[in-house]
Amino acid sequence: MAEPPADPAPRKRKRRDAEAPTPRERMQKGYARAEQRNQEVREGLEPLAEGERPLVVTVGAIVAGLIALSILAGYLAGVKVEGEKPHLAQVLAPALIMGVMSWGMWRARYWAVLGFQLLLVFLIFSAVFGLAVQASTVAEFAATLGLLAVAGTFFFFMVKAMARIQMPSRD
């Protein structure tokens, strides 16, 4: 039997320049730059004055209140869901949640804005799913895209409002 040919010269590994940063050093440098930018943004934020409420939070409070009222109004008007009138508990629970969230946002409470953002995230995911899977007509596509644009815009502007609500006052 013939022996397999001998391997050519072993491959050499790339040499790393002694001055080139390691991946860990590059990552730490990136974190440091990001933290510096974050600190600059934090310093540029104005804390809320006593009784002040950002416009997007005010609009969110009104929207949440209108949703709560529409749920109750629909029940009182006798609206049927899948051919049946819903039980009172099925109506009161979401109406109460939206009402409390509306009150909390009106008072510029962080937890209420965070809860509203959670609902917006569910709405955004549902709209994306609707665009990808369920929208079958141009009208459905346009309406779902509009819903996605409104929910995404609300979410974007609420992030800065939440940062201002969370800030301690500067004296």
Phi, psi and chi 1 to 4 in degrees:
 res  aa     phi    psi   chi1   chi2   chi3   chi4
   1 MET       -  144.6  -98.5 -160.3 -137.3      -
   2 ALA   -88.7  141.6      -      -      -      -
   3 GLU   -78.9  147.2  -70.9 -174.7   29.6      -
   4 PRO   -64.2  150.7   16.8  -22.5      -      -
   5 PRO   -61.9  149.1   17.8  -24.7      -      -
   6 ALA   -67.8  143.6      -      -      -      -
   7 ASP   -63.2  142.2  -75.2  -19.4      -      -
   8 PRO   -65.1 -177.5   19.6  -26.0      -      -
   9 ALA   -53.7  139.3      -      -      -      -
  10 PRO   -59.3  145.9   16.1  -22.7      -      -
  11 ARG   -70.7  142.2  -65.4 -177.6 -176.4  175.6
  12 LYS   -95.8  141.7  -67.1 -176.5 -180.0  179.3
  13 ARG   -77.7  149.7  -63.1  179.1   91.1  179.6
  14 LYS   -62.4  137.3  -71.3 -176.6 -179.3  179.1
  15 ARG   -84.8  135.4  -83.2 -163.5 -133.1  168.8
  16 ARG   -92.2  132.1 -178.2  175.5  -78.4  159.8
  17 ASP   -61.4  141.2  -68.1  -24.9      -      -
  18 ALA   -62.9  -26.2      -      -      -      -
  19 GLU   -90.0  -14.1  -62.4  160.2   12.3      -
  20 ALA   -71.2  135.5      -      -      -      -
  21 PRO   -71.1  149.1   22.1  -28.0      -      -
  22 THR   -75.2  163.8   65.4      -      -      -
  23 PRO   -56.5  -37.9  -26.8   33.6      -      -
  24 ARG   -63.3  -42.6  178.6  178.6  -66.0  -84.5
  25 GLU   -65.1  -40.0  -68.8  169.5  -22.1      -
  26 ARG   -63.1  -41.0  -73.9 -165.6  -48.8  -94.9
  27 MET   -64.7  -44.2 -176.6  175.2   64.7      -
  28 GLN   -63.9  -37.7  -71.6  172.2  -19.5      -
  29 LYS   -65.7  -40.8 -170.0  175.5 -179.9 -179.0
  30 GLY   -63.9  -42.7      -      -      -      -
  31 TYR   -61.2  -41.3  -78.6  140.4      -      -
  32 ALA   -63.3  -42.4      -      -      -      -
  33 ARG   -64.4  -42.6  -79.7 -166.5  -49.7  -96.6
  34 ALA   -64.0  -41.9      -      -      -      -
  35 GLU   -65.4  -36.3 -176.4   53.9   35.1      -
  36 GLN   -64.3  -43.9 -178.0 -178.5    2.0      -
  37 ARG   -63.2  -42.3  -76.0 -168.6  -53.7  -93.8
  38 ASN   -60.0  -42.5  -70.0  -17.5      -      -
  39 GLN   -63.9  -40.5 -173.4   60.4   34.5      -
  40 GLU   -62.9  -40.6  -69.9  168.8    2.1      -
  41 VAL   -65.5  -43.8  169.0      -      -      -
  42 ARG   -58.9  -42.0  -80.5 -173.0 -144.8  106.5
  43 GLU   -67.8  -27.0  -70.6  171.1    2.1      -
  44 GLY   -80.6  -13.7      -      -      -      -
  45 LEU   -75.8  141.1  -73.1  174.2      -      -
  46 GLU   -97.7  126.8  -70.7  -67.7  -37.9      -
  47 PRO   -65.7  154.1    4.6   -4.3      -      -
  48 LEU   -69.8  139.2  -67.4  175.6      -      -
  49 ALA   -76.5  164.4      -      -      -      -
  50 GLU   -57.2  123.7 -172.8   65.8   33.4      -
  51 GLY    81.0   -1.7      -      -      -      -
  52 GLU   -79.6  148.4 -177.3 -176.7    3.4      -
  53 ARG  -142.7  128.6 -179.5  177.9   49.3 -107.2
  54 PRO   -60.6  148.2  -22.5   32.4      -      -
  55 LEU   -56.3  -43.7  178.0   62.3      -      -
  56 VAL   -64.0  -32.6   69.9      -      -      -
  57 VAL   -72.1  -37.9  175.3      -      -      -
  58 THR   -61.6  -47.3  -57.1      -      -      -
  59 VAL   -62.2  -42.3  172.5      -      -      -
  60 GLY   -61.0  -40.1      -      -      -      -
  61 ALA   -63.5  -42.1      -      -      -      -
  62 ILE   -65.8  -43.6  -67.7  168.2      -      -
  63 VAL   -61.6  -46.0  167.8      -      -      -
  64 ALA   -62.4  -40.8      -      -      -      -
  65 GLY   -64.4  -41.2      -      -      -      -
  66 LEU   -66.7  -35.7  -70.4  173.9      -      -
  67 ILE   -64.1  -44.8  -68.9  171.2      -      -
  68 ALA   -60.1  -45.3      -      -      -      -
  69 LEU   -65.4  -38.3  -70.3  174.5      -      -
  70 SER   -67.5  -33.6   71.2      -      -      -
  71 ILE   -63.2  -48.3  -67.9  169.2      -      -
  72 LEU   -65.9  -41.9  -66.3  174.0      -      -
  73 ALA   -63.8  -39.8      -      -      -      -
  74 GLY   -62.9  -41.5      -      -      -      -
  75 TYR   -65.2  -46.0  179.4   76.3      -      -
  76 LEU   -66.3  -27.5  -65.7  174.5      -      -
  77 ALA   -80.5   -6.6      -      -      -      -
  78 GLY    85.9   23.4      -      -      -      -
  79 VAL   -62.5  137.5  171.5      -      -      -
  80 LYS  -105.2  144.2  -65.9 -176.0  177.9 -174.8
  81 VAL  -114.5  119.0  177.8      -      -      -
  82 GLU    52.8   41.6  -64.4 -177.3    5.5      -
  83 GLY    83.6   -2.7      -      -      -      -
  84 GLU  -128.6  149.0  -65.6 -177.4   20.8      -
  85 LYS   -76.6  129.8 -171.7  171.1 -178.8  177.0
  86 PRO   -67.7  155.2   17.0  -22.1      -      -
  87 HIS   -68.8  156.0  -63.6  -73.2      -      -
  88 LEU   -58.9  -40.2 -175.1   60.8      -      -
  89 ALA   -63.7  -34.1      -      -      -      -
  90 GLN   -68.6  -19.0  -67.7  172.7  -45.2      -
  91 VAL   -97.1  -42.8  172.7      -      -      -
  92 LEU   -67.3  -37.4  -72.8 -178.5      -      -
  93 ALA   -60.1  -56.3      -      -      -      -
  94 PRO   -67.2  -33.3   16.2  -23.9      -      -
  95 ALA   -65.7  -40.6      -      -      -      -
  96 LEU   -66.4  -43.4 -177.2   63.9      -      -
  97 ILE   -60.2  -47.8  -70.4  169.8      -      -
  98 MET   -67.1  -37.0  -66.7  -53.8  -71.3      -
  99 GLY   -64.8  -44.6      -      -      -      -
 100 VAL   -65.6  -39.6  168.3      -      -      -
 101 MET   -64.4  -40.0 -163.6  175.5  -49.2      -
 102 SER   -62.2  -46.4  175.1      -      -      -
 103 TRP   -60.5  -44.8  175.3   84.7      -      -
 104 GLY   -64.0  -39.9      -      -      -      -
 105 MET   -70.6  -35.8  -76.3 -166.5  -65.2      -
 106 TRP   -61.3  -32.5 -167.6  -99.9      -      -
 107 ARG   -89.4    6.4  -52.7  -91.9  -45.6 -163.8
 108 ALA    57.1   50.3      -      -      -      -
 109 ARG   -93.6  133.6  -62.0  -67.3 -173.3 -109.0
 110 TYR   -58.9  -45.5 -176.4   82.2      -      -
 111 TRP   -60.4  -34.9   56.9  -95.7      -      -
 112 ALA   -71.3  -40.9      -      -      -      -
 113 VAL   -66.3  -40.3  178.2      -      -      -
 114 LEU   -62.5  -42.6 -173.0   63.5      -      -
 115 GLY   -63.2  -40.5      -      -      -      -
 116 PHE   -65.7  -38.2 -166.0   73.6      -      -
 117 GLN   -65.1  -35.6  -83.2 -161.3  -52.7      -
 118 LEU   -61.8  -43.3  179.7   63.6      -      -
 119 LEU   -62.9  -38.7  -70.8  177.5      -      -
 120 LEU   -63.6  -37.8  -71.3  172.7      -      -
 121 VAL   -62.3  -45.2  165.9      -      -      -
 122 PHE   -60.8  -40.5  -75.1  129.1      -      -
 123 LEU   -65.3  -41.5 -165.3   58.9      -      -
 124 ILE   -64.0  -47.2  -70.6  167.7      -      -
 125 PHE   -61.9  -40.9  -77.8  142.8      -      -
 126 SER   -64.0  -39.9  -62.4      -      -      -
 127 ALA   -67.2  -41.3      -      -      -      -
 128 VAL   -62.9  -43.3  168.1      -      -      -
 129 PHE   -61.1  -42.8  178.1   75.9      -      -
 130 GLY   -61.8  -40.1      -      -      -      -
 131 LEU   -66.0  -41.5  -76.3  175.1      -      -
 132 ALA   -76.2  -33.8      -      -      -      -
 133 VAL  -119.1  -43.5  177.0      -      -      -
 134 GLN  -100.5  -26.8  -65.9  178.7  -29.2      -
 135 ALA   -66.3  117.6      -      -      -      -
 136 SER  -116.1  -13.5   57.6      -      -      -
 137 THR  -121.5  164.9   66.1      -      -      -
 138 VAL   -63.5  -38.9  173.4      -      -      -
 139 ALA   -64.1  -43.8      -      -      -      -
 140 GLU   -63.5  -42.0  -72.4  175.7   -7.0      -
 141 PHE   -62.4  -45.3 -172.9   82.9      -      -
 142 ALA   -66.1  -43.2      -      -      -      -
 143 ALA   -64.4  -42.2      -      -      -      -
 144 THR   -68.3  -38.2  -53.6      -      -      -
 145 LEU   -65.1  -39.3 -164.6   58.9      -      -
 146 GLY   -63.2  -43.8      -      -      -      -
 147 LEU   -60.2  -42.6  176.7   65.9      -      -
 148 LEU   -63.3  -40.8 -176.2   59.5      -      -
 149 ALA   -65.8  -43.7      -      -      -      -
 150 VAL   -66.4  -48.0  169.0      -      -      -
 151 ALA   -64.0  -41.2      -      -      -      -
 152 GLY   -65.6  -39.6      -      -      -      -
 153 THR   -66.0  -45.8  -58.0      -      -      -
 154 PHE   -54.8  -49.8 -115.2  128.4      -      -
 155 PHE   -59.0  -46.8 -173.4   88.4      -      -
 156 PHE   -58.5  -48.0  177.2   79.3      -      -
 157 PHE   -74.3  -23.6  -75.0  109.4      -      -
 158 MET   -74.0  -21.5  -79.7 -163.7  164.6      -
 159 VAL   -61.7  -49.2  170.0      -      -      -
 160 LYS   -66.6  -38.2 -173.3  173.4 -179.5 -179.8
 161 ALA   -61.8  -39.9      -      -      -      -
 162 MET   -64.0  -38.6  -74.6  176.2   56.5      -
 163 ALA   -63.3  -40.1      -      -      -      -
 164 ARG   -69.4  -37.9  -71.1 -173.6   65.3 -152.8
 165 ILE   -64.7  -38.0  -70.1  170.6      -      -
 166 GLN   -76.5  -19.5 -173.3  178.3    4.9      -
 167 MET   -66.2  140.9  -75.7 -177.0   68.1      -
 168 PRO   -73.0  154.8   23.8  -29.2      -      -
 169 SER   -73.4  146.2   60.9      -      -      -
 170 ARG   -99.9  126.1  -66.2 -177.1 -171.7  154.7
 171 ASP  -110.8      -  -66.3  -34.1      -      -
